[in-house]
Amino acid sequence: MATLQQPHFDEHTALIVVDVQNDFADPQGGLYVQDGQTIIPGVNQMVAAAANAGSLVVYTQDWHPPLTPHFQAYGGTWPVHCVQGTWGAAFHPDLEVVGPVVRKGSGAEDGYSGFTARDVNTGSDRPTDLDSTLRDGGVEKVVVVGLAQDVCVKETALDARRLGYDTCVVLSATRSVNLNEGDFEAANEQMRRSGVTLLGDTEASG
């Protein structure tokens, strides 16, 4: 097993913990990411390290309405997951939550990136509160962990780079869906091309 690589934390760095929720991180969840629960101890280590260094820790939370074109039953890609107020949408009970929470996908949109919500019909994006939360905290660099590597972690990291943040993803603290074979590797390559630094075990594909 690879040793978890610890990024550097300081007062200008934020840890973004993406969607460590029951539906993704529990085997009984509606969209379980294989071995998703195994990242939680390492994520908690980074939460503690970040907090001790004076870094902001921010959590994203998928928060869908019951009826949304994001779901397969209404024309989307995914099975029902993270419906507002349900067990599946709650953070995994083992996760240490010590900072603000940014909810995404709360309307009839896709909630992939922590920074934006995308209208399913028009493809247009609108910002969430994440960017303003980071800028208000004087953040210049972000470390991204959580679920899933090839979907919400990737999109959050790409948006962070687009918005000008020095961005790092700790691969050993994430797992991928791999809806299509090769999605893990393709996501890594897309992040690298965008200037995202990848730390950890590059074979930790879930």
Solvent accessible surface area in square Angstrom, and as a share of the most:
residue,aa,sasa,rsa
1,M,245,1.10
2,A,47,0.36
3,T,119,0.69
4,L,35,0.17
5,Q,86,0.38
6,Q,87,0.39
7,P,14,0.09
8,H,123,0.55
9,F,17,0.07
10,D,41,0.21
11,E,106,0.47
12,H,83,0.37
13,T,3,0.02
14,A,0,0.00
15,L,0,0.00
16,I,0,0.00
17,V,0,0.00
18,V,0,0.00
19,D,0,0.00
20,V,0,0.00
21,Q,0,0.00
22,N,5,0.03
23,D,12,0.06
24,F,14,0.06
25,A,0,0.00
26,D,30,0.15
27,P,76,0.48
28,Q,149,0.66
29,G,13,0.13
30,G,41,0.39
31,L,29,0.14
32,Y,60,0.23
33,V,2,0.01
34,Q,108,0.48
35,D,50,0.26
36,G,0,0.00
37,Q,62,0.28
38,T,69,0.40
39,I,4,0.02
40,I,5,0.02
41,P,84,0.53
42,G,12,0.12
43,V,0,0.00
44,N,31,0.16
45,Q,100,0.44
46,M,0,0.00
47,V,4,0.02
48,A,53,0.41
49,A,38,0.29
50,A,0,0.00
51,A,54,0.42
52,N,133,0.68
53,A,40,0.31
54,G,51,0.49
55,S,10,0.07
56,L,50,0.25
57,V,6,0.04
58,V,0,0.00
59,Y,0,0.00
60,T,0,0.00
61,Q,9,0.04
62,D,3,0.01
63,W,39,0.14
64,H,0,0.00
65,P,25,0.16
66,P,84,0.53
67,L,124,0.62
68,T,1,0.01
69,P,35,0.22
70,H,6,0.03
71,F,0,0.00
72,Q,106,0.47
73,A,79,0.62
74,Y,104,0.40
75,G,74,0.71
76,G,25,0.24
77,T,70,0.41
78,W,19,0.07
79,P,47,0.30
80,V,80,0.46
81,H,4,0.02
82,C,0,0.00
83,V,21,0.12
84,Q,64,0.29
85,G,65,0.62
86,T,62,0.36
87,W,136,0.48
88,G,5,0.05
89,A,0,0.00
90,A,43,0.33
91,F,38,0.16
92,H,20,0.09
93,P,110,0.69
94,D,89,0.46
95,L,13,0.07
96,E,95,0.42
97,V,66,0.38
98,V,88,0.50
99,G,24,0.23
100,P,59,0.37
101,V,60,0.35
102,V,10,0.06
103,R,122,0.45
104,K,3,0.01
105,G,1,0.01
106,S,50,0.33
107,G,28,0.27
108,A,60,0.47
109,E,16,0.07
110,D,23,0.12
111,G,1,0.01
112,Y,49,0.19
113,S,6,0.04
114,G,0,0.00
115,F,3,0.01
116,T,16,0.09
117,A,3,0.02
118,R,97,0.35
119,D,52,0.27
120,V,53,0.31
121,N,133,0.68
122,T,103,0.60
123,G,43,0.42
124,S,65,0.42
125,D,72,0.38
126,R,120,0.44
127,P,101,0.63
128,T,21,0.12
129,D,100,0.52
130,L,0,0.00
131,D,31,0.16
132,S,60,0.39
133,T,35,0.21
134,L,0,0.00
135,R,119,0.43
136,D,128,0.66
137,G,43,0.41
138,G,37,0.35
139,V,9,0.05
140,E,112,0.50
141,K,51,0.22
142,V,0,0.00
143,V,0,0.00
144,V,0,0.00
145,V,0,0.00
146,G,0,0.00
147,L,1,0.01
148,A,7,0.05
149,Q,0,0.00
150,D,14,0.07
151,V,26,0.15
152,C,10,0.06
153,V,0,0.00
154,K,31,0.13
155,E,39,0.18
156,T,0,0.00
157,A,0,0.00
158,L,27,0.14
159,D,19,0.10
160,A,0,0.00
161,R,80,0.29
162,R,152,0.55
163,L,49,0.24
164,G,60,0.58
165,Y,2,0.01
166,D,78,0.41
167,T,1,0.00
168,C,5,0.03
169,V,0,0.00
170,V,0,0.00
171,L,0,0.00
172,S,17,0.11
173,A,0,0.00
174,T,0,0.00
175,R,41,0.15
176,S,4,0.03
177,V,42,0.24
178,N,56,0.29
179,L,102,0.51
180,N,95,0.49
181,E,179,0.80
182,G,30,0.29
183,D,39,0.20
184,F,4,0.02
185,E,105,0.47
186,A,60,0.47
187,A,4,0.03
188,N,5,0.02
189,E,74,0.33
190,Q,65,0.29
191,M,0,0.00
192,R,112,0.41
193,R,168,0.61
194,S,46,0.30
195,G,42,0.40
196,V,7,0.04
197,T,69,0.40
198,L,32,0.16
199,L,42,0.21
200,G,19,0.18
201,D,44,0.23
202,T,59,0.34
203,E,139,0.63
204,A,14,0.11
205,S,33,0.21
206,G,45,0.43
